[in-house]
Amino acid sequence: MTERTRETGEPADALVLAVDGGASKTDVWIVAADGSVLGTARGGGSNHQFSGLDGAMDALGSAIEAALGTAGLEPRTRPAAAVGAYCLAGVDLPVDEERLRQAIGARGWSGTILLRNDTMAVLRAGSRSGWGVGLVCGSGLNCAGLGPDGSVERFPSLAELSGDFTPGGSWLGVRALGLALRAGDGRGGPTVLSELVPAHFGLSDPEAVLSAVYTGALDYGRLFELARVCLDAAGGGDTAAAAAAALLADEVVTMANAIIGRLGVAGDEVEVVLGGGVFDSAYAAFGEQVEAGVRAVAPKARFRRLEAPPVLGAALLGLDALGAPDGAGLHLRSTAPAAEPAAGG
């Protein structure tokens, strides 16, 4: 008789479909119960808040079928895996979870659907204790926490609508253009962003960038690329750029400390996992400000920069749900593919 796992009722050698879906990219791994990665694929963005529910499902489907193909499996077999761990940007409110769960279920990709916000993948991939706080600062900003008792705390992360004053690298990029414009029209002081911002797009001046975005010649989303330009300028000593980065760091600290307080772990050795392109920049002062601000509330906090791809966290969550032995997770960590560079900042 085939051995069956405790949690899922699926065969012990069943597959995990691990998905990390964001606004700009979707990573999919096909993972065996022993932690071996059988196939991988990267597709386009799958955040339903940007592309709509059908568009998000189509993007997921393309990436999943590509990953199954690299694993040597029939892409159209349903279900493709016993457990699907879908860690997706845009799982912010109960209505998001309800809609996404129904849409994913209709596609039949996996027998079990494990649906999480993508911040939880970052936390699971980076934490060694099994609990802590995950901070993601890339195009967007989000924070979630898992307590030692299994309790979960998080934010909706819907930009200004949910009270986020500086919602991530997208805000920082738009801010960079604003600072460049203000330097030219008298509302702000001088900044190297006046030259760096238009140069990034091969345009003559900040006003030309503004006009290109306004007329649609330059997609608004491309302004998010300026987050890295702003951080580089801050690293070079530009006062205006450094002030903008400091505002964003303050918001990161505020979110992390709120989660730590809600979990009641300020006095513990809480792991804080830092993920996202803003933390990967060469501007060290940003991370230093975040760490100092969090340690003011949680002095024993231990910080980990996420070096693995977040989809690793989705795979580990899937192995957890599959009831795989501890050795499977260790094998996965030691043999998993390295993170691919993300586009933009």
N, C-alpha and C positions, 0 to 999 in steps of 0.2 A: 504494500500500500504506500502511496506517495506521502512522504512527510509533509506536514502543513504547518505554517507558522501560527503563532498565537494570535497576533493582531489582525491579520488580513484573511486568513483562510486560504491563501494562495500557496502554490508549491514553494518549497524552500529555495529552489533555484530560479524563482520568478524574477522578472526585470523591474528596475526602477526607471521611470521616465522623469528626469530632473530638468526643470525649466527655470531660468532666470530671465524674466522679460521686463524690459525697460522702455523708455521713450525713444531711444535711438537704436537699440539692438536687442536681440533675443538669443540667448545661449541655451542649447539643449545637449544633454548627455544621456546616453543609454548605459545603465550601470547594472552589472550582474549582482547577485546576492552576496558574492564574496568581495565586492568592492572594486571589481575590475571594470574599467571604462571600455565599453565595446564600440561606441561610436559617438561622434560629436558633430555639431553643426552650429553655425551662427547665422541668424537671419536679421531682418529689419525690426524696427520698433513694434511693440505689441501692447502699448498702454492704451486701453480703451477710451480713456479720457481725451486722447488726442486723435485717435484714428477711428473711433466708433467701435461698437461691440463686434460687428461683423468683420471689420478690417483687422481688429486685434486677433480674432479667431483665425482669420486667413493667414496672418503673419505667423501665428503659433503653428498652424498646420503645416506651412511650408518648411519651417525650421525642424519640426518634429519628423516629417517625412524624410528630410535630408539626413538627419541624424540616424534614423532607422536604416537608411540606405547605406551609410558608411559602416554601420554595424553588420551589414550583410543580411538584414532582415527585410521581410516584405513590408514596404511602407504603408500599404493599405489594409493590413491585417488589424482587426479590432476585436478585443482591446490589444494594444501594442505592448502593454506592460501591466503588471499586477498593481503597481502603485505609481501614481503620477504626483510628483511634488511640484506644484506650480507656484513659484514665488514671483509675484507680478507687481510692478508699479501700478498704482491706481486702485489697489484693494484698500480703500480708505474708510469706507462706511459700510454698515451692514447691507445696504442696498447694492453696493458694488459686489460684495461677496455673493449675494443671492443671484445677481444677474450673471456673474462670471461662472459660478458653479453650474448654473443651468446650461449656459452656453458650452462650457467645457464638457459637461456630461453628454450633451447632444452629439458631440463629435466622437465620443466613445474611445478616446485615446488610452484610457487606463481603467482598470477595474475599481480602484480606490482613488478618490480625488482628495489630495491634501493641498488646500489653497491657503497661501500666506502672502502678506505684503513682502516685497523684495528686501526690506530691511531685515527681516528675520533670517534670510539666507546669509546676509553679511554677518549677522551675529553668530549663527551656527557654524559658519566657515571659520571665523576667527577666534571664537571662544574655546578655551581648553577645559574650563571648569564645567561647561554645560549650561551656564547661565551668565547674565550680565547685561550690558547695554550696547546696542548697535547704533552707530551714527553713520549716516550716509550723506555726504555733501558732494554732489556732482552737479548735474544740471538743476536738480532739485535738492531739497533738504528734508530729511526725515530722521526720526529717532524712535527706537522701540526698545523695550526691556523685558527680560525674562527673569523672574526671581528664582531664588533657590528652592522655593516651594512650588514652582511651576506657574505662578501668576504672571500674567502678561499685561504690560502697560504700553500704550502707544498714542500717537497723535493722528488726526485725520490727514494732515499735510496737504491742504488744498489752497496753499499760498495765502493771499490776503483774506480770502473767504473764511479760513479757519484761524485767523489771527497770526499768521506767520509774517513778521515784519520784513525779513530779508530772506526770501525762500530760495537759497542755494545759488549755484553758479550762474543760473539763468539771470537772476537779479543782478549779480555782480557784473555780468557782461553788459546788460542794458545800462547799468550804472556807469560803466566805463565810457560809453558813448555820451551819456548825460554830462559827465565831468569834462569831457573834451569840448562839448558844445558850450558849456558854461564858462570855460576858460576863454573862449573866443568872444562871447557876447557880454562879458563884464559881470556876470553873476558869480563867477568863481575865480580862484587864483590860477596861476600857471601850472601846467602839468604836461609831462611828456606824452600823456595819452592823446594830446592834440595832434601829435605826429604818428604815434603808434596805431591808433584806431583806424584812421583812413589807410595807412600803409598796409594793414592786415588785409584789407579788401582791394588793394590796388587802386584806391580812389584819392582824389586830390586833397580833401579836407573833411572835417567832421560834418559840415553841412551837406557835402555830397553823399555821405553815408546816410544821413537822415533822409535826404530826398530819395535815395535808392530804396530804402525800406518803405517809405511812405507810398511810393508809386508801385511797389511790388517788384522792382527790378532786382532787389536783394531780399531774400526771404527773411522775415523777422527772426525766425529761429536761429539764423546764422549769427545773430548778435550774441548768442550764448557762448560762441567761440572766444569772445573778448574777455571771458573770465580769466583765462590763462594769460592774456595780454596784460590785464590789470594786475594780476599777481606778480608777473615778471617786472612790471613797472614798480610795484611796491618793493620788491626785492632789490631794485636798483636805487631805492631811496626816495621815490616820488611820494610826497606827503599826501596828496589827494588820493592816490591809489591805495596807500597804506591805510588811510582812514576808512575807506570803503571796505577793505578786507577786514579791518577790526570790527566794523559793524556786523559783518557776517559771522565772524568768530564769536561775538557776543551772543548772537542768536543761537548758535550751536551750543554754547555753554548753557544758555537758559533752558534749552530743550533737554539736554543731558541731565542737568541738575534737577529738573522737574521730574523726570522719569526715576532718577535715583531716589528722590524723596517719596514718590508714590509707591516705589517698591519697598521702602524702608530699609535700604542697605547702605546708608551713608557711612556707617561705621565699619563696614565690611571691606574685604579686598575684592571689590567689584571690578570685573574686567570690562573695559570700554573698548570696543572694536571700532576702528576708524576706517571707513571705506569711501570711495568716490574720488573723482579726479581732482577736486580742490585739495584734498589731503596729499595727493601725489605730486603736487607742484614743488618747485624748488624754493618757494618762499617759506622758510622754516618758521618765521615768526607767527604764521597762522596757527600751525599745530601747537606751538609753544603757548600761545594765548589760550587755546582751548584746554590744554592739559592743566595749566595753572588755574584756570577758572573752575574746572571740575574738582581739582584737588582742594580748592578752598572749601568745598562742601563735603567731599569724600576723600580725606587725606590718604587713605590706603588704596585708592584706585590704581589699577594696573592697565596701561594702555597698550593696545596691539594694533599696528597698521596691517590692514588686510592685504596680503601679498598674493593670495590665491584668488582665482576667479570666484565671484559670488555663487555661480552655479554649483560649486562644490558644496556650499551650504544646503542648497536644495537637494543635492544627491544624498547628503548625510541625513537630512530630515526624512527622505524617502527610505533609506536603509533602516532608520529608527522605526518607521511605520511598518516596514516589512518584518521587523523582529530579527534583523541580521545580527550576528555575533559582533562583539566589540572589535575583533580582529578585522572585520570587513571595513569598518571606518578607518582604522589605522592603515590598512592596505590602500584604501582610496586616497587618503591624504598623501601617502608616500609615492604614489604612482600617477596621480591625476595630472592632466595637461596643465601647463602654465597659463597664466592669464594672458589674453591677447590685448594689445593696446587698444583703448577706446578712441573713437574719433572725437576731435574737438577737445574742449577743456574739461 
